[in-house]
Amino acid sequence: MKLHFIASSTETATTAAQVLSARYGHVPVREAEVIVALGGDGLMLSVMHQNRGLPVYGMNRGTVGFLMNAYCEDDLPARIRAAEETVINPLAMTAGTTDGHEHCALAINEVSMLRAGPQAARLRISVNGRMRLEELICDGMLLSTPAGSTAYNYSANGPILPLGSDVLALTAIAPFRPRRWRGAILPKSATVRIDVLDPDKRPVMADADSRGVDSVLWVEIRSENSISHCLLFDPGHGLEERLIREQFV
């Protein structure tokens, strides 16, 4: 099996990459059958953004490691062959800014909009061209994929979404008005538009998996089904099982 190893910058990860490369061989990414990522979830997101088409098998040499398998140096090719596949479609974000430009980015976890000043943001929400919430005063909001629903979305009291549910979570961050609005679950086919009200007084930034855009006027978000990322997990420890288990911790 032709493997390409990618490690985060920590000593633990780089040492693991050296050991595994010496044991199993390392080929350039263009020749690889599988990418082996050694680090944490941040590294995994980076690898998926930069390498489309190749399956990725991650081993945790970071902190949280929700998207990673347990680290083990033995029988790596056999474990990869036996691994369960999880296919993820990213979100596509287009953001219009006050200088008249448009910025595009992909997000595997979530697209978020956050206040960029001392005052709360004022946002208007439309779904599939129909206005659904005329005004939301909040610190921000986000649209999350099922794969990202246990990350920022969950910390903002959003729902955990099963992988096969074909839905997205629209979650408010510290909502002030309407105070009781906690978000919505939308079909994966939905296109969400968020307009910034009063952008001069209440500036807002947008973020797609840590790719930030300042001075946003509006954002449109949809699932990009033409792009697929394949993650490999040890049997019985796949992402779907982890999403279920997370709800009973």
N, C-alpha and C positions, 0 to 999 in steps of 0.2 A: 504494500500500500504506500502510495506516494503522499507524504505528509509535509505540510508547511507549518512551521511553528511561529507564533507571534506572541510576545510577552509584554506585559506592562513594564514600567521602568523600575519597579521595586527589585531589591536584591533577591527576594524569595522567588519572584517570577522569572527573572533572568537566569538564575541558577537552575531552576527547573527546566527551562528551555535548553540550556546547554547539556544537561544530563539526558534529556529525552532525544535531542537531536543526535547526540553521539550514539545512543542506543538504537534508534529506529531510522535514522537518516533524515535529512532535511533537503527539500527541493525548492526551487523558486515557485512563487505562487502560481505562475502561468502553467507550471507542469503538475501542480498538486491535484490530488483527488479530494482531499479533505484539509481544511485549515484547523489546526489545534491552537486554541487561544488560552493563554495562561495568565490569569489576573482576576479581576473582578467584573462586575456588570458593566462598568464604564468602558472597559476594554472590549467587552463583547459587543456593545452598541457601536463602538468605533469600527470594529472589524466588519460588522454587518454593513455599515454605511459604505465602507471602502471596497468591499469584495462581494459583489453580487454573483449569484449563480453557484458558488461553491458551498457545500455543507460545512457547518462549523461545529466542532466538538470542543466545548470549553471545560477547563478544569480550574477549580477555584484556588487561586494564589493571591486573593485580595481579601475583602472584608465580608460584604453581604453574600455575593455569589449566588443570587437567586436564579440567574440564567446559566449557571455553571454546574458541572458535575464535581463530585468529590475527587480530590487529587490522588492519583495512584500511578506509579511508574510501571507496573507490571501489565503484560498482555494488552498493550494499547491497541494494536490493530484489531484484535479479536473483540475488544469492547466496542470499538467503533463500528465493526460489522454488525454487532448485535444491537446497536443503539436504536431507539425509537426516534422517528422523524417528527418534528413540529414545524409547520410552514406558517410564516408570519407575513402579512402585507403591511407596509408602512402607511402612514398618513402623509398626504401631500398638502403643504401649506403654501399659499400665496398671500403675501402681505403688502399692502399699499402704504406708503409713508408720506409724511408731510412735504417732502422734497419732490414728490411726483414720481418716484421710482417704485417698481414692484420687485419683491424679493421672494424667491422660491426655495423651499427646503423640504426634506423628508424627515419624518419622525417615526421611530419604531415604537417608542413608549407613548409619548403624548405631545400635543401642541398646547402651550399655555400662553395666556396673556396676563401680564402683571402690571400693576401700577408702577410708574417710574418716578413718582414724586411723593410729597407728604400727604396728598389728599387721595381719597378713594377714587377708583376709576368709575366712569359711567359708561355702560355698555348696552348696546341693543343687539338682540339675538334673532337671527332668521334661520329657518331650516327649509331647504329646497325652495328658496325664493319667497317663503311666507314668513312674515314677522311673527315671532312667537313670544317674545318678551320685550316690551317697549323700552324698559329701562331697568338695568341691574346695577346697583351701586355696591361695589365690592373691592376687595384687594386684587381680585383677578378671577380667572376661570380657566378651565382646561378641557380638552377633548382627548380621551384616552382610548387606546386599543385594549383588547383583552390582555395581551402580553404585558402592557404597562399598567394595568389596573391595580397592581399591588404596590406600585411605586408612589410617585407624587400624588396620584389620584386617591389612593387609599389613605395617605396622610391627611388629605383634605376632606376625609369622610365620604369619599366616593365609593361606589360598589365594586366588588371584585367580580369580574366577568369571566364566565367559562370560555375556553378557547374556541369551541365550536358554535358559539352562540350567534355569530354574525351581527353583533351589536357594538356600539361605542358608548362610552360614558361621558356625558357632559356635566362637569362638576364645578360648582361655585367655590371660590376661595374666600373665606371670611365674608359672606354676604351681609350687607347692612339693610338694603331694601331691594326686593321684598325679603324681609328678615327670615322667613320660614322656607324660602326657596332653596332647595339643596341640589338641584340639577335634574337631569333627565337621562333616560336610556334611549338611544336612537338606533335605527337600523344602520347597518354598515354601509348601505347604499346612499345614506343621507349626505348632502352637502350643507355644511354649517357656515354661515357668515356672521361675523361679529363686527359691528361698527362701533367706533370710539366716539362718544359724545363729549363735547367740550375738550378736545385734545390739547389745546393750548394751556388751559388751566389745570387739566388733569391728564398729564402725559402717560402713555401706555407703551410698553414694550411687548414683543412677541418672542417666543422661544420654541424651537423645534429640536428636542434632544440636545440642549445646550448650544444651539446655534441661534444667537440672539439677533433681533432686529429692533432698533430704537425708533421712537417717534412714529408709531403706527397709527394710521387712520382707520384701516379695516383689515380683516383677515378672512380668507376663505379656506376651509379645510374639507378634505374628502379622503376616503380610502383609496390608495393607489394599488388596484388589484393587478396591474400589469407587472408589478415588481413583487417577487417572492424571496424570502430569506428562509433557509432551511437550517434549523438547529437540531443537534443530535444529543439525546439524553440516554443515560443508562436505563435499562428496562425497569419499570416500576417507579422511576424517579423523574418522569417526564414533566413538562411544564404544566400540563393539565392537572396532574396529581398534586403538584406544588400549589397551584391555585386553590384547589379544594382544601388541602391541608392548612393553608394559611388562614382559612376562615375558622378553624377550630383551635388555633393557638391560644 
